């Protein structure tokens, strides 16, 4: 199934890894390999050993910060 079809609602306050990757416009594998390990990336909320979620508002803030960095470089 296409990832876009799996993503039902990005308006929820917490997003899983697939949703978080889609929300910030990264591929799932790139998100897992690079983005979520960045020191400036928001920390997830761990619900269990296998279930972690990211707060959507934290992702929005991080994404806005990335946009500002790019603007400053122009």
N, C-alpha and C positions, 0 to 999 in steps of 0.2 A: 504494500500500500504506500502511496505517495505520502511523504512527511507532511505536506501541506494539508492533506485530507485527514491525517491523524490529529492535527492541531485543531481543537474545537474552539477553545476560548482563551485568548491571551489576556483577557480583562480580569482574570482572577488575581488575587493579591500574591499568590505564590505559584511558581512555575517549576516543573521538573526540568531535568537537563536538556531533553530534546526541545521542549518549549522555550527554555532560556536561550538556547543556541539559535533557534528560529527568530526569537524576539530581537536579538541583537544582530541578526543578519550574518550568522556564521553557520557553516556546515557542522553537523553533529560531531564528526571525527576531529575537525579542527578545534572545536570547542573543548572536547575532552583532552586533546593532546597539548593544546597551547593556551587557550584563553582562560580557562577556569583555574589554571595554576599561576597566573600572573599575580604578583603581589598587590597590584592596585585593583584587582577584580573583587567584587563583593563576596564575602564569605557566605556559604549556604547555611541553611538551617537543617541539621541532621535529625531526622525523625527515627531512624534505625540504622543498622549497619548497611542496609541496601537502599535506603530511601532518603534522598536529600532534595531540598527545594531551595530555590532562590526567591527572595522577595522582589517582586516586580518593580517596586519603587526604587530599590537599590540598583537594579539593572538599568532603569531609566536614568538615574543619576549618573551612573558610570558611562552610559552611552552618550549622554550630554557632555560629559567631561572629555570623551574622545573626540567629539565634534569640535569642542573648543580648542583642543590641542592642534587639530588639523587647521582650523581657522588662523591660529597664531602663527603657524608655519607658512602661511600664504602671505 
